[in-house]
Amino acid sequence: MKRKPTDNDPKGCVRLLTRLLRKNTSPARVAGFLVSNFLGLAIVLGALQFYSDANSIWSADDSFVKSDWLVINKKVTSANTFGESSDFTPEEIADIERQPWVRSVGRFTTADFRIYARMAAGNDASRSMSTSLFFESIPDEYVDVDKSLWRWEKGSKEIPVIISKDYLTLYNFGFASSAGLPQMSEGLMSGIPLELTLTSEDGTRTERLTGHVAGYSNRLNTILVPDEFMRMENAELGSGATRNPSRLVVDVNSPGDVAISEYLDAHDLEVAGDKSGASASFLLKVVTGVIVAIGAVITLLSFFILLLSLSLIMEKNAPTLHRLLMLGYDAGSVARPYTRLAVCAPTGALLLAVGCVALLRGSYLPALRGLGAASGGFIAAPCAGALITLLVIFFNVVSVRRKVRDSWRR
C-alpha cells in the first residue's frame, strides 16, 4: 500500500507534482520555448560579439582622434587665390553648433609666429635635417590621449607634439631616399629630440625649445601641440591679431549620418582624413542594432511561450495544488517542480546559445584578425546573455509563485 505524503515527507510532494507535471506538460511547448529562446539569444549574443570583435578595425584607426570626431574645413577654390578667406566666421560656427547631429565644436588655433626645426641623428651634422614648420592646437578635451603624455607646464622647455603619419611616410620614402638619410620607424623618431626655434614675425623675439613626438595620427594632417602652449606663445611672439579658425573639430552623434554629408556638401565643406572608417563603424552599429532588435523580439516571444506553458500546466493542476496546500504543504515545495522548469529551460537555452556563438566566433575571428582587428574578448556577450536569462527566470518564478498563491485562495 502506497504511503500518503505527510508534512514530514516534502520529497513525496515533489515526486507527486513531478509526475503530474510530466503528465500535463506538452513537450512541443517546451521544445518550442527552447528553440525560440535559443535562436533569440544566439542572434542577440552573436551580434554583440561580432560588433565587439569587428569594431576595433575602425575604432582603433586613430588613437588620438575618436571616430565620432570630424575635422572639417572649407574647400579651397580659385576664389581663395584672389583674397576670399577660407576661415570660419563666428556666424558659420554658430550655425554648425545648432545642427542636431552636433554635440560640440572645437576650434583649431594656428601659430602666429615662425617655427624652425632641426633633427639630428647623433652628432653627425651631415645626417641632420632642418626645415620650417607650422603648429596647430585644439582644445585638450578633443585630444584622446593619456594626459600624462600630453602634459605641458608653463616655463617648461620641452613640448610634446603629435604629427601626421603621412609626414613620416613622406620623409621615409621621399626625402630620406633622395637625400641619403636613414629611414626611421615611429619608435625611433619618437626618441630623437626636435630642436625648435620660435621667432616672432618681426624677428625681434626668439625662443629655443625641445620637442618630442608623443604620437602619430592618421586623421590629423597637421603638427599638433598643447593648446595652452599655443595660446601662450601666440600671446608672447604673435602679432596679437584675432584670427578665425580655418578648421574645426566636430563631435557628432553618428559619423555616418546622411544629414552630415548633406550639410557639408551644401556648405562646400569637407572632412579631413579617411571617412570610410567612420562610415563603416556607423553602418556596423546600425546593422548590429537591427539584428539585436530581431533577436530581442524572438527572445521576448519565447519568454511568453514558456510563461503561457507554465500557466496552462498549473491551471490544469490547480485542484491538485489546492488540495496539497490544504493538507499543509508549504508553497515552496508545491511550486518547486514548476520553478525548476522555469530555471532549467532558460539556462539550457543560454548554454546552447553561448556554445553556438563560440563556434561562430571561431569561424570568423581568423578573417577579422587578418584585417587587423583586435579581439574584443569573449566576456561581454555571455554576460549579456546571463543577464537576459536571469530576467526571464525572475519573471517566470514570480509568475509561478503568484499562481500557487491563487491556488491557495480557491
C-alpha positions as CSV (number, residue, x, y, z in Angstrom):
1,M,0.0,0.0,0.0
2,K,1.4,3.4,-1.0
3,R,2.3,5.8,1.7
4,K,0.4,9.0,1.9
5,P,2.6,12.2,1.8
6,T,2.8,13.9,5.1
7,D,4.3,17.2,6.4
8,N,7.5,15.2,7.1
9,D,7.7,14.0,3.5
10,P,8.2,17.0,1.3
11,K,10.0,14.8,-1.2
12,G,6.9,12.8,-1.7
13,C,5.1,16.0,-2.6
14,V,7.8,16.9,-5.1
15,R,7.7,13.5,-6.7
16,L,3.9,13.6,-7.0
17,L,3.9,17.0,-8.6
18,T,6.7,16.0,-10.9
19,R,4.6,13.1,-12.1
20,L,1.7,15.4,-12.6
21,L,3.9,17.9,-14.4
22,R,5.1,15.3,-16.8
23,K,1.6,14.1,-17.4
24,N,0.2,17.6,-18.3
25,T,3.3,19.1,-19.9
26,S,3.3,19.5,-23.6
27,P,6.7,18.5,-24.9
28,A,6.0,20.6,-28.0
29,R,5.6,23.7,-26.0
30,V,8.8,23.2,-24.0
31,A,10.7,22.4,-27.2
32,G,9.2,25.5,-28.8
33,F,10.4,27.6,-26.0
34,L,13.9,26.1,-26.1
35,V,14.3,26.5,-29.8
36,S,12.9,30.1,-29.9
37,N,14.8,31.2,-26.8
38,F,18.0,29.6,-28.2
39,L,17.6,31.3,-31.5
40,G,16.8,34.7,-29.9
41,L,19.8,34.5,-27.6
42,A,22.1,33.2,-30.3
43,I,21.1,36.2,-32.6
44,V,21.5,38.8,-29.8
45,L,24.8,37.4,-28.4
46,G,26.2,36.7,-31.8
47,A,25.5,40.3,-33.0
48,L,27.0,41.8,-29.8
49,Q,30.1,39.6,-30.0
50,F,30.7,40.3,-33.7
51,Y,30.3,44.1,-33.0
52,S,32.8,43.8,-30.1
53,D,35.3,42.0,-32.3
54,A,34.9,43.9,-35.6
55,N,34.5,47.4,-34.2
56,S,38.2,47.6,-33.3
57,I,39.1,47.7,-37.1
58,W,37.7,51.2,-37.2
59,S,37.7,52.5,-33.7
60,A,41.4,51.8,-33.3
61,D,42.2,53.6,-36.6
62,D,43.5,56.6,-34.7
63,S,44.4,56.7,-31.1
64,F,44.2,60.5,-30.8
65,V,41.0,61.4,-32.6
66,K,37.9,59.4,-31.9
67,S,35.8,58.0,-34.7
68,D,32.9,60.3,-33.9
69,W,35.1,63.5,-34.1
70,L,35.2,65.0,-37.6
71,V,37.9,67.5,-38.7
72,I,36.2,69.8,-41.2
73,N,37.4,72.7,-43.4
74,K,36.2,74.7,-46.3
75,K,37.0,73.6,-49.8
76,V,39.9,75.6,-51.3
77,T,38.8,77.0,-54.7
78,S,40.2,79.5,-57.2
79,A,38.3,82.2,-55.3
80,N,40.6,81.8,-52.3
81,T,43.6,82.7,-54.5
82,F,42.1,86.1,-55.1
83,G,41.5,87.0,-51.5
84,E,38.4,85.1,-50.4
85,S,39.0,83.7,-46.9
86,S,38.7,80.0,-46.1
87,D,38.3,80.7,-42.4
88,F,35.1,80.1,-40.4
89,T,33.3,83.1,-39.2
90,P,31.6,83.2,-35.8
91,E,28.2,83.0,-37.6
92,E,29.2,79.9,-39.5
93,I,30.5,78.2,-36.4
94,A,27.2,79.0,-34.6
95,D,25.2,77.5,-37.5
96,I,27.3,74.3,-37.2
97,E,26.7,74.2,-33.5
98,R,22.9,74.4,-34.0
99,Q,22.8,71.2,-36.1
100,P,21.0,68.3,-34.4
101,W,23.9,65.9,-35.1
102,V,26.5,68.1,-33.4
103,R,27.4,67.6,-29.7
104,S,30.2,70.2,-29.6
105,V,32.6,72.1,-31.8
106,G,36.3,72.8,-31.1
107,R,38.4,75.4,-32.9
108,F,41.9,74.9,-34.3
109,T,44.4,77.6,-33.3
110,T,47.2,78.3,-35.7
111,A,50.7,79.5,-34.7
112,D,51.1,83.3,-35.2
113,F,54.9,83.1,-35.3
114,R,57.6,81.4,-37.3
115,I,58.9,77.9,-36.4
116,Y,62.2,76.4,-37.5
117,A,63.0,72.8,-36.5
118,R,66.2,70.7,-36.7
119,M,66.6,67.0,-36.1
120,A,70.0,65.3,-36.0
121,A,70.8,61.6,-35.7
122,G,73.7,61.7,-33.3
123,N,76.5,64.3,-33.7
124,D,76.9,63.9,-37.5
125,A,75.8,67.2,-38.9
126,S,75.7,65.7,-42.4
127,R,72.9,63.4,-41.3
128,S,70.6,66.1,-39.9
129,M,67.5,67.6,-41.3
130,S,66.2,71.1,-40.8
131,T,63.0,72.8,-42.1
132,S,60.3,75.4,-41.4
133,L,57.3,74.0,-39.6
134,F,53.8,75.1,-38.6
135,F,51.9,74.3,-35.4
136,E,48.3,74.0,-34.6
137,S,46.3,73.2,-31.5
138,I,42.9,72.1,-30.5
139,P,41.2,72.1,-27.0
140,D,42.7,69.4,-24.9
141,E,39.4,67.6,-24.5
142,Y,39.5,66.8,-28.2
143,V,42.9,65.0,-27.9
144,D,42.1,61.4,-26.9
145,V,45.5,60.7,-25.4
146,D,46.9,59.9,-21.9
147,K,47.1,63.3,-20.2
148,S,50.5,62.3,-18.8
149,L,51.9,62.2,-22.3
150,W,50.2,65.5,-23.3
151,R,51.0,67.5,-20.2
152,W,52.9,70.8,-20.6
153,E,53.6,73.2,-17.8
154,K,54.3,76.9,-18.1
155,G,58.1,77.5,-18.2
156,S,58.9,74.1,-19.5
157,K,61.4,74.0,-22.4
158,E,60.2,70.6,-23.7
159,I,56.9,70.2,-25.5
160,P,55.0,67.2,-26.8
161,V,53.9,67.1,-30.4
162,I,51.6,64.8,-32.5
163,I,52.3,64.6,-36.2
164,S,50.6,63.0,-39.1
165,K,51.7,59.5,-40.2
166,D,51.7,60.9,-43.7
167,Y,54.6,63.1,-42.8
168,L,56.7,60.2,-41.6
169,T,55.8,58.3,-44.8
170,L,56.9,61.2,-47.0
171,Y,60.2,61.5,-45.1
172,N,61.0,57.8,-45.3
173,F,60.0,57.2,-49.0
174,G,60.6,60.7,-50.4
175,F,63.1,62.9,-48.6
176,A,65.2,60.3,-47.0
177,S,65.7,58.3,-50.2
178,S,66.7,61.3,-52.2
179,A,68.9,62.9,-49.6
180,G,70.7,59.7,-48.5
181,L,69.3,59.9,-44.9
182,P,68.3,56.9,-42.9
183,Q,64.7,55.8,-42.8
184,M,63.1,56.0,-39.3
185,S,60.4,53.9,-37.6
186,E,57.8,55.6,-35.4
187,G,59.6,54.4,-32.3
188,L,63.0,55.7,-33.5
189,M,61.7,59.1,-34.5
190,S,59.9,59.4,-31.1
191,G,63.2,59.1,-29.4
192,I,65.0,61.8,-31.4
193,P,64.5,65.3,-29.9
194,L,63.5,68.2,-32.2
195,E,65.4,71.4,-31.8
196,L,62.8,74.1,-32.2
197,T,63.4,77.8,-32.7
198,L,60.4,80.1,-32.4
199,T,60.7,83.6,-33.8
200,S,58.2,86.5,-34.0
201,E,57.2,87.9,-37.4
202,D,59.5,90.9,-37.0
203,G,62.4,88.8,-35.8
204,T,62.9,90.7,-32.6
205,R,61.9,87.9,-30.2
206,T,63.3,84.3,-30.3
207,E,62.8,81.3,-28.1
208,R,64.5,77.9,-28.3
209,L,62.7,74.7,-27.2
210,T,63.0,71.0,-27.5
211,G,60.1,68.9,-28.8
212,H,59.4,65.2,-28.7
213,V,57.0,63.2,-30.8
214,A,54.2,62.0,-28.4
215,G,52.4,60.1,-31.2
216,Y,51.2,59.8,-34.7
217,S,47.7,60.4,-36.2
218,N,46.0,59.0,-39.3
219,R,43.3,61.7,-39.4
220,L,45.1,64.8,-38.3
221,N,47.1,66.2,-41.2
222,T,49.0,68.7,-39.0
223,I,51.5,69.1,-36.3
224,L,49.6,69.4,-33.0
225,V,50.9,71.0,-29.8
226,P,49.1,71.5,-26.4
227,D,46.5,74.3,-26.6
228,E,47.8,76.1,-23.5
229,F,51.3,76.3,-25.0
230,M,50.0,77.6,-28.3
231,R,47.9,80.3,-26.7
232,M,50.8,81.5,-24.5
233,E,53.3,81.6,-27.4
234,N,50.8,83.4,-29.6
235,A,50.5,86.0,-26.9
236,E,54.2,86.4,-26.5
237,L,55.5,86.0,-30.1
238,G,52.4,86.7,-32.2
239,S,51.1,89.9,-33.6
240,G,48.1,90.0,-31.2
241,A,45.6,89.9,-34.0
242,T,42.5,87.8,-33.6
243,R,42.2,85.1,-36.2
244,N,39.2,83.0,-37.2
245,P,39.9,79.2,-37.3
246,S,40.4,77.6,-40.7
247,R,39.5,74.2,-39.4
248,L,37.1,72.8,-36.8
249,V,36.9,69.5,-34.9
250,V,33.2,68.5,-34.5
251,D,31.9,65.9,-32.0
252,V,29.0,64.3,-33.8
253,N,26.3,61.8,-32.7
254,S,26.7,59.4,-35.6
255,P,29.6,59.9,-38.0
256,G,27.9,58.1,-40.9
257,D,24.6,60.1,-40.7
258,V,23.4,61.1,-44.1
259,A,22.4,64.5,-42.7
260,I,26.1,65.3,-42.1
261,S,27.1,64.6,-45.7
262,E,24.2,66.7,-47.0
263,Y,25.1,69.7,-44.7
264,L,28.8,69.5,-45.7
265,D,28.0,69.4,-49.4
266,A,25.5,72.2,-49.2
267,H,28.1,74.5,-47.5
268,D,31.2,73.4,-49.5
269,L,32.8,71.8,-46.5
270,E,35.0,68.7,-46.5
271,V,36.2,66.2,-43.9
272,A,39.9,65.8,-43.4
273,G,41.3,62.3,-43.4
274,D,39.7,59.0,-44.4
275,K,36.0,59.0,-43.8
276,S,35.5,55.3,-44.7
277,G,36.3,54.1,-41.2
278,A,33.6,56.4,-39.6
279,S,31.0,55.4,-42.2
280,A,31.8,51.7,-41.8
281,S,31.6,52.0,-38.0
282,F,28.2,53.7,-38.3
283,L,26.9,51.1,-40.6
284,L,28.2,48.3,-38.3
285,K,26.3,50.0,-35.4
286,V,23.1,50.2,-37.5
287,V,23.3,46.6,-38.7
288,T,24.1,45.4,-35.2
289,G,21.2,47.3,-33.7
290,V,18.7,45.8,-36.3
291,I,20.0,42.2,-35.6
292,V,19.9,42.7,-31.8
293,A,16.3,44.1,-32.1
294,I,15.2,41.0,-34.1
295,G,16.9,38.7,-31.6
296,A,15.3,40.6,-28.7
297,V,11.8,40.1,-30.2
298,I,12.4,36.4,-30.7
299,T,13.6,36.2,-27.1
300,L,10.6,38.1,-25.8
301,L,8.2,35.8,-27.7
302,S,10.0,32.7,-26.2
303,F,9.5,34.2,-22.8
304,F,5.8,34.4,-23.3
305,I,5.7,30.9,-24.7
306,L,7.3,29.5,-21.5
307,L,5.1,31.7,-19.4
308,L,2.0,30.6,-21.2
309,S,3.0,26.9,-20.9
310,L,3.6,27.2,-17.2
311,S,0.3,28.9,-16.7
312,L,-1.6,26.2,-18.7
313,I,0.1,23.4,-16.8
314,M,-0.6,25.0,-13.4
315,E,-4.2,25.7,-14.4
316,K,-4.8,22.1,-15.2
317,N,-3.2,21.1,-11.9
318,A,-5.0,23.8,-9.9
319,P,-7.3,21.4,-8.0
320,T,-4.4,19.2,-7.0
321,L,-2.3,22.1,-6.0
322,H,-5.1,23.4,-3.8
323,R,-5.6,20.1,-2.1
324,L,-1.8,19.8,-1.4
325,L,-1.8,23.3,0.1
326,M,-4.8,22.5,2.2
327,L,-3.0,19.4,3.5
328,G,-0.3,21.6,4.9
329,Y,2.4,21.5,2.3
330,D,4.3,24.8,2.1
331,A,4.0,26.9,-1.1
332,G,7.7,26.5,-1.9
333,S,7.5,22.7,-2.1
334,V,4.4,22.9,-4.2
335,A,5.9,25.4,-6.6
336,R,9.3,23.7,-6.8
337,P,8.7,21.5,-9.9
338,Y,7.4,24.5,-11.8
339,T,10.2,26.7,-10.6
340,R,12.7,24.0,-11.7
341,L,11.3,24.1,-15.2
342,A,11.3,27.9,-15.2
343,V,15.0,27.9,-14.2
344,C,16.3,24.9,-16.2
345,A,14.7,25.6,-19.6
346,P,16.2,29.2,-20.0
347,T,19.5,28.1,-18.6
348,G,19.7,25.3,-21.1
349,A,18.8,27.7,-23.9
350,L,21.6,30.1,-22.7
351,L,24.2,27.3,-22.7
352,L,23.3,26.3,-26.2
353,A,23.4,29.9,-27.4
354,V,26.8,30.6,-25.8
355,G,28.2,27.4,-27.4
356,C,26.8,28.4,-30.8
357,V,28.3,31.9,-30.5
358,A,31.6,30.4,-29.5
359,L,31.6,28.2,-32.6
360,L,30.5,31.2,-34.8
361,R,33.3,33.3,-33.3
362,G,35.9,30.7,-34.0
363,S,34.9,30.7,-37.7
364,Y,35.0,34.4,-38.4
365,L,37.8,35.5,-35.9
366,P,40.7,34.5,-38.2
367,A,39.4,36.6,-41.0
368,L,38.9,39.6,-38.8
369,R,42.4,39.3,-37.4
370,G,43.7,39.2,-41.0
371,L,42.1,42.6,-41.4
372,G,43.9,43.9,-38.3
373,A,41.1,43.5,-35.8
374,A,41.9,43.2,-32.1
375,S,39.8,40.5,-30.3
376,G,37.2,42.1,-28.0
377,G,37.3,39.1,-25.6
378,F,34.6,36.6,-25.0
379,I,33.1,38.0,-21.9
380,A,30.6,40.7,-22.7
381,A,28.3,38.5,-24.8
382,P,27.9,35.7,-22.3
383,C,27.4,38.3,-19.5
384,A,24.6,39.9,-21.6
385,G,23.1,36.5,-22.2
386,A,23.2,35.7,-18.5
387,L,21.5,39.0,-17.6
388,I,18.7,38.3,-20.1
389,T,18.3,34.8,-18.8
390,L,18.2,36.0,-15.2
391,L,15.4,38.4,-16.1
392,V,13.4,35.7,-17.9
393,I,13.9,33.3,-14.9
394,F,12.9,36.0,-12.4
395,F,9.6,36.9,-14.1
396,N,8.8,33.2,-14.6
397,V,9.5,32.4,-11.0
398,V,7.4,35.3,-9.8
399,S,4.5,34.1,-12.1
400,V,4.8,30.6,-10.7
401,R,4.6,31.8,-7.1
402,R,1.6,34.0,-8.0
403,K,-0.2,31.0,-9.5
404,V,0.5,29.0,-6.4
405,R,-1.0,31.7,-4.2
406,D,-4.0,31.9,-6.4
407,S,-4.5,28.1,-6.0
408,W,-4.5,28.6,-2.2
409,R,-7.2,31.2,-2.3
410,R,-9.6,28.9,-4.3
